[in-house]
Amino acid sequence: MPLSFALSASEIQHIEEFVSRGGVVIADAAPGLMDQHCAWQTSDALNKLFGITTADSEKRDLKLVSGNIQLSSAAAQFGLPSITLSDFRAAEPELKPSTAQALFQIGDAKAALFHRMGKGWTIYLNTTFDQYPKQRASKFGGSSYRELLRKIFEKAGIKTSIDVSSPDGKPLIQAQIARYRFGDSELLAVVKDNVAIAGIVGQDGVTTYTDSNLGQVAKQEITIKLPRKMYVADVRTGKQFGFTDIVHTSILVGDALVLGLSSKQNEVALQSSPTAKHGDHVPFTITSNQSADSLIRVQTLGPDGTRLPLYSANLMLNKGSGIFTLPFALNDVPGKYTIKATDVVTGASVQKTIEVK
């Protein structure tokens, strides 16, 4: 619940029910300080939910205060002693725990207050993440924020289904990872931050070299662990990694790696007449063994092997089938034309020739 200042009584009740049934709620600072009309909150239900004591809403003072970080004995159950916390600032120095346990202190202020309720639990961070973007942008700082949330998520049983790591087995840093569902397949995108080469030289798995077009570039070796074996393909290059749950590959710093993941091997078929006349509009039936919609890139090459952009297109297959129409012009060069159909996500492809007489 990031800065969820305004909450209605109904919303608070549903949050309470969620926790009592076994849910986990994480808040940063002053959730429900006001009601849904932005009037001062008169209920103390949220204080009870988080196991804290505060002044009345209109008297609460949100001011970020720095101080030395001191771990409490309760921090061990989250694994916090194994990491170094720093850079946090307390949002409400006067806030006190009632039935909650503070995992650490920022100066004299209690922070990361852990409270069990019913079958679930809550944690009130009593800090904000407003400083994190600036710290991350400066030499990839802000590790304390990332590690704290990682430990909280681990406690809640939340784990990443796809692990992306450097060769030393540690999570890949200075990168963003996104996943998308597309038809029967899934797309995994890894974007490496565009940082100065001087700042990453010496990191595990990073090599630098000079490219004739790009100049000096850096390449990061990575390992991707999938939740199960799938057919993996590089969407941008078409490289096939086969049926696997571990992918060893690399990514350029400042670039993106996009992988297509499919539970079954895709097969694409292409059918049409073997010959055509000038001016004919020739239909090509494209089929795939994927049951859901899929995106096909159709490319047409002339008799001399030159790609013809006007005769190329993207085609969406509806439930595994679609038709691409090739409209030959009256003045097209006679000869054999090659039509290549490639599934964008899985990389499966097929090609067929047609002769124009």
N, C-alpha and C positions, 0 to 999 in steps of 0.2 A: 504494500500500500504506500506508494511514493507520494509524500506530501498530500495525503488525502484529508485535507482540512475540513471539508464539509460532508457530513454523513447524516442521513435521515434515521429516524428511530427504526424504520423497517429494514434499512440496510444494516444497521448495527445488530438487529435481531438475527438476520440471516448470517452474518459473520459469526455470531455466537454459536448458532446451530451448526455451522460448518466446522468450527473447532471442536465442538462437543462430540461430533461424529467421527473425529479423527483427523481433521484438517490441520494444516499449519499456516499461520498468518504471520507475515513479517511486515513491520511498519518502521519507517525511519523517524519521523518527528511529528508530534501533535495531530494524530489522526482523530477526526471527529471533534476538532476544536470548536467547530460551528455546526449548526444543523443544516438541513437542505436549503434553508432560506438565508444562510450566512448570518444567522443570529447566533449569539453565544450559546453553546451547548449547556444545558442544565442537567442532563443525565450523567451519572458517573459509571454507566455500564461499560464503557470502553476502558476506563481505569481498572475496573475489576477484571475485564478480559485480559489485560496485559499485566495485572498484578502490580500496579504502580499507584503512587499517591502524588497528586499535583494540586496546585492552587486552583481556585475557581477559574473557569475559562477566560473571563475578562481580565483576570489578573496574571495569567500565564505570560511569561516573558521569554520569547525565543531569541536567544543571542548565542552565537557560536563562540565557544571558549576553548582555547587550547590548553594542554597540560601533559604531563608525563603519563604514559600508559602503564597501568599496573594490572596484571592478570589476577583474577580471583581463583579460589580453589575449585569453583564450579566450571572454570574454563576447560578443565581436563576432559570432560565428557564431550566437548566439541573438538578436541585436538588442538586447541589454540596455543598451548605452550610450545608446539613445534614450529610456530611461525612467528615472525616479528611484526608486531603491530606498531604503526606510527601514522602520523599525518591526520589523525581523526580529531574532530572538534565537537564538543558536546553542544547539543541544541538547547537543552534546558538544564542548566547546572543545578537548579533547585529541586529537580524531580527526584523522588525517593521510591525505592521498592517497598511494596507492602507484602505480597506473597510471592513476588518474583525473585529470581537470583541474578545478580549482575555478574556477567562474565568478565568484565574488566572495568577499570575506571580511567577517565580522562581528567587528570588532576584529582579533584574531589568529587567530580560528577560521575554518577553511575551510568554505565552504557551496556548495550546488548543484554537487556534484561529478559531472562528466560522464564516462562511461566507455563505450567501444565494446567489444562482445563479439560475435563471429560476425557475423551480418548485422544485428544489432540494437544497442541501446544502453540504458544505464541512467542514471538521475540520482538521486543521494542528496542530498536537500535539507539535511539536518542542521539543520533547524528544524521547529517545530511550528506548527499553525494555530490553537492554542487562543485566541490573542488576536484573531483575525479577527472572530468574531461581535460582540465588544464594540466593536471599531473600526468595523465596518459600521453598528452601531446608533447610533453617535455621528456624526451629520452625514455619513453614508455614507463613513466612512474605510476604511482597509485597501486602498487602491488598489494598493499594492506587491504584495500577495498576488495580487490579480486579474491584474495585468500580468505578473508572473513566470510564473504558470501559463499565461496566454495565449501568451507567447513559447515556453514549453516545448511546448505543444500545437501551435503553428504549426510548430515544428521537427520534431515527430513527424508532421506532415501531417494533423493533426486540425483540421477547420474546421467551423463551424456550418453546417448545411444551410439554416437559416432565419436571416436577419439582421434584427434589429429595431433601428432607429437613430432618433435625433432628427433634426430638419431639417438640422443641420450635418454629418450623415453619420457622427457618432460613435456607438458602441454606446449603447443606451438604458441609463441608470443608474438606480439605486434601483428596480429592477424584477426580477421573477422570470418566467421563461419556461418553459413546460412543453408537451409534445406527447404526444398520445394517439392510438392507433389505434382506430377504431371502424368495424367492417364494411369497406366499400370506401373509406371516407373517413378523414380525419385531423382531429383537433381541435388547434388552437393556442391556448393560453391565455397572456395577458400580464397579470400582476398588478403594478400600480404601488404601491410602498410608501406607506403612509399616514403621511406626514410633514407637519409644520407648514408652512403656506403660506409663512410668512416665510422658510423655509429653501430654497425653490425659486424664489422670484420672481427673475426675471432669467435663468433658465436658458433655453437655446435652445428655442423652440417652446412655452413654457409661458405660458398666459394665465389670468387669474383673473377671476371674475365672481360675482355674487350670485344664487343660485337661491332661488326662493320657498319651497321645501321644505327644501333642504339648507343654506341660508345661503351663506357665501363658499366657493367651490370653485375648484380649479385644474384646468385641462385641458392635457394634453400632446399635441402633434402628433407623430405617429410615422410612419415609413416601414418597411414590411415587405417584404423581398426573399425570394421563394420560389425553390427550386431549379429549378422549371419552371412553366409555365403551368398553372393549375388553376382550377376554378370555386370562387369564394370567397364565403362568406356570413357575416354576423354572426349568430351563434347566438341571441344575446339579443334583438336587435331585428328580425331577419329581413331586414336590408338586404343586397341583392345587389351584389357588386363586379364580377361578370362573370368572364370567362375571362382571367386575368392572372397575371403573376409578380411584380408590384409593387403593393402596396396602400398608399394614403395614407389615414390615418384618425387618430383621436384617442382618448385614454383619460383618464378622470378620475383624479386622484391619489387613491389609496386604493381604487380600484375595479378591476374586471377586464374585459378584452376577450377574448371567446371567438370564434374564427373556425372555421368548418367548411371544410375543403379537400377537393375531390373531383376526380378525374381526368376524370370525364364528367358532363355535365349530368343532374341527376336529374329524373325525371318521375314524378308520383304520380297514380294514377287511382282513382276511387271509383264503385262500382256498387251500386245497390239498387233496390227497388221505389219508384215515384214517389208511392205513396199507402199509408196505413196506417189501421187502426182503433184505437180506444182499447183498451189492453190487449195489443196486438200487440208481440212481440219481433222487431224488424226487423233482419236481418243486413245489414251493409255490407261488401262485399269491397273491401279496399284493396290496391292493387298498386303496386310501384315497379320501375323498370328497374335498380335496384341488385341485384347478384347475391347479396351477403352480407346479413346481418341489418341492419335499420335500425330506428330508433325514431321512431314517429309520435305526434304529439300530436293527439288528436281533440277538437274543441270543438263543442258543440251550442248553437245560439241559438234562443230561442223565437220565436213569431210577432211579438213586439214588439221583437225584436233583443237581448233580454237574454240574457247567457250563463248557461247552466244547468250549474253545477258537477257536479250529480249525474249528468248525462248526458254528462259529458266524462271522458276517460281517456287514459292513455299506452298505446300498443300496440306491441309488438315484432313486426316483420314477419320471418318466417322464410323466408329465401331469396326475399325480394321479395314475399311475399304474407301477408295476415292478414285476420281477420274481426273487425269491431267490431259488437257487438249493442246496439241501442238499445231498452230496455224501456219502451215507453210505458205510462203509468198510465191507469187508467180515468177519472180526473178531470183529465187533462191538457187544457189549453185547445186547442180545435180551431183549425186553421190551418196555415200553412206553417212548418216548422222547417228551419233551415239547419245542415248538418253540414260542418265544415271540417276537413280532414286536412292536417297540416303535418309534413314531415320535419324533425326537430329539428336535425340537423346541417347539411343542405344548404339548408334554408329552402323547398324545393319544396312547393307546396301546391295543393289542389284543394278545391272545395266543391260541395255538391249539396243541393237542397231536397227535402223530403218533406212531403206534406200529410196531416194527420190529420183525418179526417172523423168 
